[in-house]
Amino acid sequence: MQYDQILQPLDRYNQQLQQHVHPPDWQNPRPQGRYHLVVIGAGTAGLVTAAGAAGLGAKVALIERGLMGGDCLNAGCVPSKALLAAARQVANVRRASEYGIQADVQSVDFAAVMERMRRLRAGISPHDSAARFRDLGVDVYFGQGTFRSPHEIEVGGQALSFKRAVIATGARAAQLPIPGLAESGYFTNESLFSLTELPVRMIVIGGGPIGCEMAQCFARLGSRVTLIEQAEHVLSREDSDAARLVQQSLVRDGVQVVTQARVTRVEIRSHEKIVVWQRLGTEQSVAVDEILVAVGRTPNLDGLGLAAAGVQSDPRQGVVVNDRLQTSQRHIYAAGDVCSAVKLTHAADFQARIVIQNALFLGRAKVSSLIVPHCTYTSPELAHVGIDPAEVAGNPGGVVTYTQEMAQVDRAILDGETEGFVRIHCRRGSDRILGATIVAPQAGDLIAPIVMAMKQRIGLGQIASVIHSYPTQADAIRKLGDRYNKTRLTPRVQWLLGTWLRWTR
């Protein structure tokens, strides 16, 4: 992560951020003896590991070469959601007439929107600060951490010896080999949030979660946005019905969505960036002011000296780990985006908890036991957990799917938010939940009780017995419980019940 880009413009809020997560005047401590645990990387996985281990009495060192808080605080979850909140307010005002309210968006002060984001990010940053972790008993070192041997790491000219180590260096935006792209200049999530002027014309390469969120966001704020995606629809790994609802919402907000297309080159003509793509054998192009690349992540392996430690890695997949997050050196662990295919903040959090158990307390916890939901924060949101669409399609005889349209949920009707659905997959012949997809304004919140039900093995039929407040959008989940229970009312059961009622009349 190029943290000098993230700190631009260096206004009072970014100065506050810097003072918390990479203080210019920080003095690295002097190592005293062997550490129970040395953690390289102070993103989510590293911070949770360090704080948890120190809280349990371990002697811990934490090394960070950039900004503490990692991608999530500085260039991911936090700044992006602040922008999405502003864009959502613009959309709400534009829809106000649907509710009988006459209002209009006079203008969008993009500089003020970005300043609000920087203010909120700086306000959250003390939680991830060097001072806080020092006060928790963690020795915080700034600089490149490099293995010199399987039991020693060098940082800032000092050698740290350890019993256990954790690699939690995260990942960064991938570099695409598109001719002319580097020469023309482009944004990734690491540089996008340093903008102070709204691009008039913008192209987003990649229709995954980041691409969809930012395309919709900037379109709502006033940019003319084109989104390029190679697959047949955006969010190609998601339920196709759900993904198409999101795609329709992007188009409705003014995004030009181009699917089944591959960007082939970028040219510069008269101070304009011309992005050229191939679609179904035809070459097309658009002139833009800015380019956002939102495709792929590359694990941060550079400078770690993994060979000296005997730790195996792959340039694309990252550090190689087993199900207990051990590397090829069993006393060295890895967690988070540097080793995981699931590159999510909350996944990194829970992987860190596994590392603490296994590294310090002879635990046997496994990553495969985690049930990890994910959410794309477009409007509407798309959340998913468990079995994926390919697995559902590949096992038609073993899976039963129940769908509740939000258009049939009273609260959604009253809120004017009928676009979407709750879809739950169960094992055929039982009410065991295998997975779910939700499309709704608060899908990320609505998926939580389903994740809990899966974790605690609470069946869909049992959910029907849980009283939900009326009217709420979460009532859609209870309705699916009722729908499952109705499948249990077979002709034989109906005959038996009818016989009983006739006999007891």
C-alpha positions as CSV (number, residue, x, y, z in Angstrom):
1,M,0.0,0.0,0.0
2,Q,1.4,3.4,-1.0
3,Y,0.4,5.3,2.1
4,D,1.7,8.6,0.9
5,Q,-1.1,8.5,-1.7
6,I,-3.7,7.7,1.0
7,L,-2.7,10.7,3.1
8,Q,-3.3,13.2,0.2
9,P,-4.5,15.9,0.6
10,L,-2.6,16.3,3.9
11,D,-5.3,18.4,5.6
12,R,-6.0,18.4,9.3
13,Y,-8.0,15.2,9.1
14,N,-5.3,13.2,7.2
15,Q,-2.7,14.6,9.6
16,Q,-4.8,13.2,12.5
17,L,-5.0,9.9,10.7
18,Q,-1.2,9.9,10.2
19,Q,-0.6,10.8,13.8
20,H,-2.6,7.8,14.9
21,V,-1.6,5.1,12.4
22,H,2.0,6.0,11.4
23,P,3.2,8.8,13.7
24,P,6.1,10.7,12.0
25,D,8.0,11.0,15.3
26,W,7.5,7.3,16.5
27,Q,10.5,5.7,18.1
28,N,10.7,1.9,17.7
29,P,11.2,0.1,21.0
30,R,14.3,-1.9,21.9
31,P,13.6,-5.7,21.8
32,Q,14.1,-7.3,25.2
33,G,14.4,-11.1,24.9
34,R,12.4,-13.5,22.8
35,Y,8.8,-12.8,21.8
36,H,6.0,-15.3,22.1
37,L,4.6,-13.8,18.9
38,V,5.8,-11.5,16.2
39,V,3.1,-10.2,13.8
40,I,4.0,-8.7,10.5
41,G,1.3,-6.4,9.2
42,A,-1.1,-4.2,11.1
43,G,-4.3,-4.7,9.1
44,T,-7.3,-6.4,10.5
45,A,-5.7,-9.9,10.9
46,G,-2.5,-8.5,12.4
47,L,-4.3,-6.1,14.8
48,V,-6.7,-8.7,16.1
49,T,-3.9,-11.2,16.5
50,A,-1.7,-8.8,18.4
51,A,-4.4,-7.4,20.7
52,G,-5.8,-10.8,21.5
53,A,-2.4,-12.4,22.2
54,A,-1.3,-9.5,24.4
55,G,-4.5,-9.5,26.2
56,L,-3.9,-13.1,27.2
57,G,-0.5,-12.3,28.5
58,A,1.8,-13.0,25.6
59,K,4.8,-10.9,24.8
60,V,4.0,-9.6,21.3
61,A,5.6,-7.4,18.7
62,L,3.7,-5.9,15.8
63,I,5.5,-4.7,12.7
64,E,3.9,-2.3,10.1
65,R,5.7,-0.6,7.1
66,G,2.8,1.6,6.1
67,L,-0.4,2.6,7.9
68,M,-1.9,0.7,10.8
69,G,-5.4,-0.3,10.1
70,G,-4.5,-1.7,6.7
71,D,-6.7,-1.6,3.7
72,C,-10.0,-1.6,5.6
73,L,-9.5,1.6,7.6
74,N,-7.4,3.6,5.1
75,A,-8.4,2.5,1.6
76,G,-11.3,0.1,1.8
77,C,-14.3,-0.5,4.1
78,V,-14.2,2.8,6.0
79,P,-13.7,5.4,3.3
80,S,-15.9,3.6,0.7
81,K,-18.9,3.3,3.0
82,A,-18.6,7.0,3.9
83,L,-18.9,7.8,0.2
84,L,-21.7,5.4,-0.3
85,A,-23.7,7.0,2.5
86,A,-23.4,10.4,0.8
87,A,-24.4,9.0,-2.5
88,R,-27.4,7.3,-0.9
89,Q,-28.6,10.6,0.4
90,V,-28.5,12.1,-3.1
91,A,-30.5,9.1,-4.4
92,N,-33.0,9.5,-1.6
93,V,-33.6,13.1,-2.4
94,R,-34.1,12.3,-6.1
95,R,-36.7,9.7,-5.1
96,A,-38.5,11.9,-2.7
97,S,-41.4,12.7,-5.0
98,E,-42.4,9.0,-4.9
99,Y,-43.3,9.6,-1.2
100,G,-45.2,12.8,-1.9
101,I,-42.3,15.1,-1.0
102,Q,-41.1,17.7,-3.4
103,A,-37.3,18.1,-3.2
104,D,-34.4,18.5,-5.6
105,V,-30.7,18.1,-5.5
106,Q,-29.4,21.6,-6.2
107,S,-25.7,20.5,-6.4
108,V,-23.2,18.0,-4.9
109,D,-20.2,19.5,-3.1
110,F,-17.8,16.7,-3.8
111,A,-15.0,18.3,-1.9
112,A,-17.2,18.5,1.1
113,V,-18.2,14.8,0.6
114,M,-14.6,13.8,0.6
115,E,-13.7,16.0,3.6
116,R,-16.5,14.3,5.5
117,M,-15.0,10.9,4.7
118,R,-11.6,12.0,5.8
119,R,-13.0,13.4,9.1
120,L,-14.9,10.2,9.9
121,R,-11.9,8.0,9.0
122,A,-9.7,10.1,11.2
123,G,-12.3,9.8,14.0
124,I,-12.3,6.0,13.7
125,S,-8.5,5.6,13.5
126,P,-7.6,5.8,17.2
127,H,-9.0,2.3,17.6
128,D,-6.2,1.1,15.3
129,S,-3.5,3.5,16.5
130,A,0.1,2.8,17.5
131,A,-0.5,4.5,20.9
132,R,-3.5,2.2,21.7
133,F,-1.6,-0.9,20.9
134,R,1.4,0.2,22.9
135,D,-0.9,0.8,25.8
136,L,-2.3,-2.8,25.3
137,G,1.3,-4.0,25.9
138,V,2.3,-4.6,22.3
139,D,5.7,-3.5,21.1
140,V,4.9,-1.6,17.9
141,Y,7.6,-1.3,15.2
142,F,7.4,0.7,12.0
143,G,9.5,-0.5,9.1
144,Q,9.9,-3.4,6.7
145,G,9.8,-6.7,8.5
146,T,12.1,-9.2,6.9
147,F,12.8,-12.8,8.0
148,R,16.5,-13.5,8.4
149,S,16.0,-17.1,9.6
150,P,13.0,-19.3,10.7
151,H,13.2,-17.7,14.2
152,E,14.4,-14.1,13.6
153,I,12.9,-11.0,11.9
154,E,14.8,-7.8,11.2
155,V,13.0,-4.4,11.3
156,G,14.6,-1.0,11.4
157,G,18.1,-2.5,11.8
158,Q,17.0,-4.5,14.9
159,A,16.7,-8.3,15.2
160,L,13.6,-9.7,16.8
161,S,13.7,-13.3,17.9
162,F,10.4,-15.2,18.3
163,K,8.8,-18.5,19.2
164,R,5.9,-18.0,16.9
165,A,5.3,-15.6,14.0
166,V,2.3,-14.5,12.0
167,I,2.4,-13.1,8.5
168,A,-0.6,-10.7,8.0
169,T,0.6,-8.3,5.3
170,G,-2.6,-8.3,3.3
171,A,-3.0,-7.7,-0.4
172,R,-3.0,-4.8,-2.8
173,A,-4.8,-4.0,-6.1
174,A,-3.5,-6.1,-9.0
175,Q,-1.7,-4.5,-11.9
176,L,-3.4,-5.2,-15.2
177,P,-1.3,-5.8,-18.3
178,I,-3.3,-3.5,-20.5
179,P,-1.2,-1.5,-23.0
180,G,-1.2,2.2,-22.2
181,L,-3.0,1.9,-18.9
182,A,0.1,2.7,-16.7
183,E,1.1,5.6,-19.0
184,S,-2.4,7.1,-18.9
185,G,-2.6,7.0,-15.1
186,Y,-5.4,5.3,-13.2
187,F,-6.9,4.9,-9.7
188,T,-7.2,1.9,-7.5
189,N,-8.9,1.7,-4.1
190,E,-5.6,2.9,-2.6
191,S,-5.6,6.2,-4.5
192,L,-9.3,6.8,-5.3
193,F,-10.1,8.3,-1.9
194,S,-7.6,11.1,-2.3
195,L,-9.7,12.7,-5.0
196,T,-10.9,16.2,-4.3
197,E,-12.7,16.9,-7.6
198,L,-15.5,14.9,-9.1
199,P,-14.5,13.3,-12.4
200,V,-16.9,14.4,-15.1
201,R,-16.4,11.1,-17.0
202,M,-15.2,7.9,-15.4
203,I,-14.7,4.3,-16.4
204,V,-14.6,1.4,-14.0
205,I,-12.8,-1.7,-15.1
206,G,-14.3,-4.7,-13.3
207,G,-17.8,-5.5,-12.2
208,G,-17.0,-7.1,-8.9
209,P,-18.1,-5.7,-5.5
210,I,-15.7,-2.7,-5.5
211,G,-16.4,-1.9,-9.1
212,C,-20.2,-2.0,-8.7
213,E,-20.1,0.0,-5.4
214,M,-17.9,2.8,-6.8
215,A,-19.6,2.9,-10.2
216,Q,-23.0,3.5,-8.6
217,C,-21.6,5.8,-6.0
218,F,-19.8,8.2,-8.5
219,A,-22.8,8.1,-10.9
220,R,-25.1,9.2,-8.1
221,L,-22.7,12.0,-7.2
222,G,-22.8,13.2,-10.7
223,S,-20.1,11.5,-12.8
224,R,-20.9,9.9,-16.2
225,V,-19.8,6.4,-15.4
226,T,-19.0,3.4,-17.7
227,L,-18.5,0.0,-16.2
228,I,-16.7,-2.8,-18.1
229,E,-17.2,-6.4,-17.1
230,Q,-16.0,-9.6,-18.9
231,A,-18.8,-11.9,-17.7
232,E,-22.4,-11.9,-18.8
233,H,-23.4,-9.8,-15.9
234,V,-21.8,-7.9,-13.0
235,L,-21.1,-9.8,-9.8
236,S,-20.6,-13.0,-11.8
237,R,-20.0,-15.2,-8.8
238,E,-23.3,-14.4,-7.3
239,D,-26.8,-15.8,-7.8
240,S,-27.7,-14.6,-11.3
241,D,-31.1,-13.3,-10.3
242,A,-29.5,-11.3,-7.5
243,A,-26.7,-9.9,-9.7
244,R,-29.1,-8.8,-12.4
245,L,-31.2,-6.8,-9.9
246,V,-28.0,-5.0,-8.8
247,Q,-27.1,-4.4,-12.5
248,Q,-30.5,-3.0,-13.2
249,S,-30.1,-0.6,-10.2
250,L,-26.7,0.6,-11.6
251,V,-28.3,1.3,-15.0
252,R,-31.2,3.1,-13.3
253,D,-28.7,5.3,-11.5
254,G,-27.0,6.3,-14.8
255,V,-24.2,3.8,-15.1
256,Q,-23.5,2.5,-18.6
257,V,-22.9,-1.2,-18.0
258,V,-21.0,-3.0,-20.7
259,T,-20.8,-6.8,-20.2
260,Q,-18.9,-9.5,-22.1
261,A,-16.2,-7.0,-22.9
262,R,-12.4,-7.0,-22.4
263,V,-10.4,-3.8,-22.3
264,T,-7.6,-4.1,-24.8
265,R,-5.7,-0.8,-24.6
266,V,-5.8,2.8,-23.4
267,E,-4.7,5.8,-25.6
268,I,-4.1,9.4,-24.8
269,R,-5.5,11.9,-27.4
270,S,-5.7,15.6,-26.8
271,H,-5.4,15.3,-23.0
272,E,-8.2,12.7,-23.0
273,K,-7.9,9.0,-22.0
274,I,-9.5,6.8,-24.6
275,V,-10.3,3.3,-23.2
276,V,-10.8,0.7,-26.0
277,W,-12.5,-2.7,-25.5
278,Q,-13.6,-5.7,-27.5
279,R,-17.2,-6.9,-27.2
280,L,-18.5,-9.8,-29.2
281,G,-15.9,-9.2,-32.0
282,T,-16.5,-5.5,-32.2
283,E,-14.1,-2.8,-31.0
284,Q,-15.7,0.1,-29.0
285,S,-14.2,3.0,-27.0
286,V,-15.1,5.9,-24.7
287,A,-13.3,9.1,-23.7
288,V,-12.9,9.6,-20.0
289,D,-11.2,11.8,-17.5
290,E,-10.4,9.1,-14.9
291,I,-10.0,5.3,-14.8
292,L,-10.7,3.1,-11.8
293,V,-9.2,-0.4,-11.9
294,A,-11.3,-2.7,-9.7
295,V,-10.1,-6.1,-10.8
296,G,-8.0,-8.6,-8.7
297,R,-5.8,-8.5,-5.6
298,T,-2.1,-9.4,-5.3
299,P,-0.8,-10.7,-2.0
300,N,1.9,-8.5,-0.3
301,L,4.9,-10.8,-0.3
302,D,7.7,-8.4,-1.3
303,G,10.4,-7.7,1.2
304,L,9.4,-10.4,3.6
305,G,12.4,-12.7,3.1
306,L,10.2,-15.8,3.1
307,A,12.9,-18.0,1.5
308,A,15.2,-17.3,4.5
309,A,12.4,-18.5,6.8
310,G,11.6,-21.5,4.7
311,V,8.0,-20.4,4.1
312,Q,6.4,-21.5,0.9
313,S,4.4,-18.9,-1.1
314,D,2.8,-18.4,-4.5
315,P,2.9,-15.0,-6.3
316,R,-0.8,-15.2,-7.0
317,Q,-2.2,-17.2,-4.1
318,G,0.0,-15.8,-1.4
319,V,1.5,-17.6,1.6
320,V,0.7,-21.3,1.5
321,V,-1.1,-22.4,4.6
322,N,-3.0,-25.5,5.9
323,D,-6.4,-25.6,7.4
324,R,-5.0,-24.5,10.8
325,L,-3.2,-21.5,9.1
326,Q,0.2,-22.9,9.5
327,T,2.8,-22.3,6.8
328,S,5.4,-24.8,5.7
329,Q,7.2,-23.8,8.9
330,R,4.7,-25.0,11.5
331,H,5.6,-22.3,14.0
332,I,5.0,-19.6,11.5
333,Y,1.3,-18.8,10.7
334,A,-0.5,-16.5,8.2
335,A,-3.9,-14.9,8.3
336,G,-6.0,-12.5,6.2
337,D,-5.7,-11.5,2.6
338,V,-2.0,-12.6,2.3
339,C,-3.0,-16.2,2.4
340,S,-6.8,-16.4,2.1
341,A,-9.0,-16.7,-1.0
342,V,-11.7,-15.0,1.0
343,K,-10.4,-11.4,1.2
344,L,-12.8,-9.8,3.6
345,T,-12.2,-7.9,6.8
346,H,-14.4,-10.1,9.0
347,A,-12.8,-13.2,7.6
348,A,-9.4,-11.9,8.5
349,D,-10.7,-11.1,12.0
350,F,-11.9,-14.7,12.6
351,Q,-8.8,-16.2,11.0
352,A,-6.7,-14.1,13.6
353,R,-8.7,-15.7,16.4
354,I,-7.9,-19.1,15.0
355,V,-4.2,-18.2,14.9
356,I,-4.2,-17.1,18.6
357,Q,-5.8,-20.5,19.6
358,N,-3.4,-22.6,17.5
359,A,-0.2,-20.7,17.9
360,L,-0.3,-20.0,21.6
361,F,-2.5,-22.6,23.2
362,L,-2.0,-25.8,21.1
363,G,-5.4,-25.3,19.5
364,R,-6.8,-27.3,16.6
365,A,-9.1,-24.7,15.2
366,K,-9.7,-24.9,11.4
367,V,-10.5,-22.3,8.8
368,S,-12.9,-24.7,7.1
369,S,-15.2,-24.5,10.1
370,L,-15.8,-20.8,9.6
371,I,-19.1,-19.7,8.0
372,V,-18.3,-16.4,6.3
373,P,-21.0,-14.1,4.8
374,H,-20.2,-11.4,2.4
375,C,-22.0,-8.3,1.2
376,T,-21.8,-6.0,-1.8
377,Y,-22.9,-2.5,-0.5
378,T,-24.7,-1.3,-3.6
379,S,-28.3,-0.1,-3.5
380,P,-29.9,-2.6,-3.0
381,E,-27.3,-4.6,-1.2
382,L,-26.5,-8.2,-2.1
383,A,-25.5,-10.5,0.7
384,H,-24.6,-14.2,0.5
385,V,-23.5,-17.0,2.7
386,G,-22.8,-20.7,2.3
387,I,-23.4,-22.8,-0.8
388,D,-22.7,-20.9,-4.1
389,P,-24.8,-20.9,-7.2
390,A,-22.6,-23.4,-9.0
391,E,-23.0,-25.9,-6.2
392,V,-26.8,-25.4,-6.2
393,A,-26.9,-26.0,-9.9
394,G,-24.7,-29.0,-9.7
395,N,-26.8,-30.8,-7.0
396,P,-30.5,-30.3,-8.1
397,G,-31.5,-33.5,-6.3
398,G,-29.9,-32.6,-3.0
399,V,-31.0,-29.0,-2.5
400,V,-34.4,-27.4,-2.1
401,T,-34.6,-23.6,-2.6
402,Y,-37.1,-21.3,-1.0
403,T,-37.5,-17.7,-2.2
404,Q,-39.5,-14.8,-0.6
405,E,-39.9,-11.8,-2.8
406,M,-39.6,-8.5,-0.9
407,A,-42.6,-7.2,-2.9
408,Q,-44.7,-9.5,-0.8
409,V,-43.3,-8.2,2.6
410,D,-45.5,-5.5,4.1
411,R,-42.6,-3.4,5.5
412,A,-40.8,-3.4,2.2
413,I,-44.0,-2.3,0.5
414,L,-44.5,0.5,3.0
415,D,-40.8,1.6,2.7
416,G,-41.0,1.6,-1.1
417,E,-38.2,-0.9,-1.2
418,T,-39.8,-3.9,-2.9
419,E,-36.8,-4.7,-5.2
420,G,-35.2,-7.8,-4.0
421,F,-35.7,-11.2,-2.3
422,V,-34.6,-13.6,0.4
423,R,-33.5,-17.0,-1.0
424,I,-32.5,-19.9,1.3
425,H,-31.1,-23.2,0.2
426,C,-31.8,-26.3,2.4
427,R,-30.7,-29.9,2.2
428,R,-33.5,-31.9,0.6
429,G,-35.5,-33.9,3.1
430,S,-34.6,-31.6,6.0
431,D,-34.7,-28.0,7.1
432,R,-30.9,-27.7,7.5
433,I,-29.8,-24.4,5.9
434,L,-26.9,-24.7,3.4
435,G,-26.8,-21.1,2.2
436,A,-28.7,-18.0,1.4
437,T,-28.7,-14.9,-0.9
438,I,-30.5,-11.7,0.0
439,V,-31.1,-8.6,-2.1
440,A,-32.5,-5.7,-0.1
441,P,-31.5,-2.3,1.2
442,Q,-30.0,-3.8,4.4
443,A,-29.1,-7.2,3.1
444,G,-25.8,-7.2,5.0
445,D,-27.8,-6.9,8.3
446,L,-30.5,-9.4,7.3
447,I,-28.0,-12.1,6.5
448,A,-26.7,-12.2,10.1
449,P,-29.5,-14.3,11.6
450,I,-29.2,-16.8,8.8
451,V,-25.4,-17.1,9.5
452,M,-26.2,-17.7,13.1
453,A,-28.8,-20.3,12.3
454,M,-26.2,-22.1,10.1
455,K,-23.5,-21.9,12.8
456,Q,-25.8,-23.2,15.5
457,R,-27.6,-25.7,13.2
458,I,-30.9,-24.1,13.7
459,G,-33.2,-25.3,10.9
460,L,-35.4,-23.2,8.7
461,G,-38.5,-24.7,10.3
462,Q,-37.4,-23.6,13.7
463,I,-37.0,-20.0,12.4
464,A,-40.7,-20.0,11.8
465,S,-41.2,-20.3,15.6
466,V,-39.2,-17.2,16.3
467,I,-41.5,-14.2,16.8
468,H,-40.4,-11.3,14.5
469,S,-41.6,-7.7,15.1
470,Y,-44.2,-6.6,12.6
471,P,-43.7,-4.9,10.3
472,T,-40.1,-5.5,9.5
473,Q,-38.2,-6.6,6.4
474,A,-36.6,-9.4,8.4
475,D,-40.1,-10.9,8.5
476,A,-39.2,-12.2,5.0
477,I,-36.9,-14.8,6.7
478,R,-39.7,-16.0,9.0
479,K,-42.0,-16.3,6.0
480,L,-39.6,-18.8,4.5
481,G,-39.7,-20.8,7.7
482,D,-43.5,-21.0,7.3
483,R,-43.1,-22.0,3.7
484,Y,-40.8,-24.9,4.7
485,N,-43.3,-26.0,7.4
486,K,-46.1,-26.1,4.8
487,T,-44.0,-28.7,2.8
488,R,-44.3,-31.0,5.8
489,L,-48.1,-31.0,5.4
490,T,-48.2,-34.1,3.1
491,P,-51.5,-35.7,1.9
492,R,-51.1,-38.4,4.6
493,V,-50.5,-35.8,7.3
494,Q,-53.5,-33.8,6.1
495,W,-55.7,-37.0,6.2
496,L,-54.5,-37.8,9.7
497,L,-55.2,-34.3,10.9
498,G,-58.6,-34.2,9.2
499,T,-59.5,-37.6,10.8
500,W,-58.5,-36.3,14.2
501,L,-60.6,-33.1,13.8
502,R,-63.6,-35.1,12.6
503,W,-63.3,-37.5,15.6
504,T,-62.9,-34.7,18.2
505,R,-65.7,-32.5,16.8
